[in-house]
Amino acid sequence: MTYRPALETKVLGRVFLFSLPTFRRGFMEENKMVSSWRHPILLLFGIGLSNIGDWIYLIALNLIVLEMTGSPLAVAVLYILLPTATVCTNFWSGTLVDRLNQRNLMVALDFIRASLIFMIPFFPTLWLIYPIVFLVNMASSIFNPASMSYITKLIPRGKRKRFNSFRSLIDSGGFLVGPAIAGFLLMAGDPFLAIYVNALTFLFSGIVTLFLPVTTNMVEKAMSSFSLQLLKKDWNVVVLFTRNYASVMLIYFLFGLMMVMAAALDSLEAAFSKEVLNLTDAEYGFLVSIAGVGIATGAIIIALFADKISTSLLLGIGPVLVAGGYIIYAFSDHFEVAAVGFIVLAFSLAFANTGFHTFYQNNIPVEILGRIGSIYGLIEAAFTITATIVIGIAAQFFSIKAAVITGSFVMLVVTLILGVASYNFEKRCEAPVQNTAVRGK
């Protein structure tokens, strides 16, 4: 047969012409997908900066206070200031969050925190530093519900699970990178250098947030006057929603209770590691790093298989495994077993957090997210203070190990109830809460 290149060229040309629309559609779809993730990626970048800054701030501030006073109690006060600030802030902050432009509020709070933190090195006494730290914590308490409300508006329902998994990954990255940067800065200079860097991270985070859009349904609501009557009205909205959607809020409350127990147990972490496990500082640092790797691994797995893992599965199994990790840690007598416990609880925490955030965003009307998050955050902060004091007293009068074991089993009971509640919620297949279901906005 005679080879005819002209005919082949024509055939290939026709194939190319017929294939061109397919290639074009594929390219456009891929380009559209990349474009749709532009703002979420920018938001994650801002969150990452803040998380890294938080760890730098925490480590540097602890060292500054310890060097100024030489008192562990003075350092412990820093950990009490955050829930105290939440209690003082959250009973009214939700009213502002739901009525203001959340993006602009987030930018303002980032700039406020940057300015306050920048002032810390200029105050020579502890009694001037504590009020600044308290104000920073107040700003953070307002920022959290504002960012949750903004994220819910910015991220479409179908992308929230994957976004939340990426957020868990970013959080774990901050957990690993933040202390490393803080250590480098502390070797390079004094702790105040780390404080300045932390102020810059909040400044850059605010600048990044400025490039994010104001979502179409984010319209500032007219707020007549900020009064006790308005606060009472907003509290009634939260109470009414809790009554009407008790199954949703039961899951929300139980997850918050799990985090309360986690915070209480974490308050004894250093003492347990040093006095019960007899770990060196280097071994304890490595144990904490293992937790960061565990949560990062869990977040990566969720990001890869987000479409195949149901929210109820994440929320039902994740918390139970977190409690299981704490129990392994509580019964450990040496480093290896404690490391296994840390890996299990950190890995599972990525599942639990992703499941909870997705459930929260999908089942609570965006118009009242700020009020729900603030008021329930207030309750959670009060429980955290109480649980931390109780478990501390138990450790003092009995033993650290007995207190940690008891707290771990209390968490297990809470998470088992949470798992049953999550399963029942999915089984009933309740319709997603509609925005029109809430009045008195």
Secondary structure by P-SEA (a helix, b strand, c coil): ccccaaaaaaaaaaaaaaaaaaaaaaaaaaaaaaaaaaaaaaaaaaaaaaaaaaaaaaaaaaaaaaaacccaaaaaaaaaaaaaaaaaccccaaaaaaccaaaaaaaaaaaaaaaaaaaccccccaaaaaaaaaaaaaaaaaaaaaaaaaaaaaccccaaaaaaaaaaaaaaaaacaaaaaaaaaaaaccaaaaaaaaaaaaaaaaaaaaaccccccccccccccccaaaaaaaaaaaaaaaaacaaaaaaaaaaaaaaaaaaaaaaaaaaaacccccccaaaaaaaaaaaaaaaaaaaaaaaaccccccaaaaaacaaaaaaaaaaaaaacccaaaaaaaaaaaaaaaaaaaaaaaaaaaaccccccaaaaaaaaaaaaaaaaaaaaaaaaaaaaaccaaaaaaaaaaaaaaaaaaaaaaaaaaaaaccccccccccccc
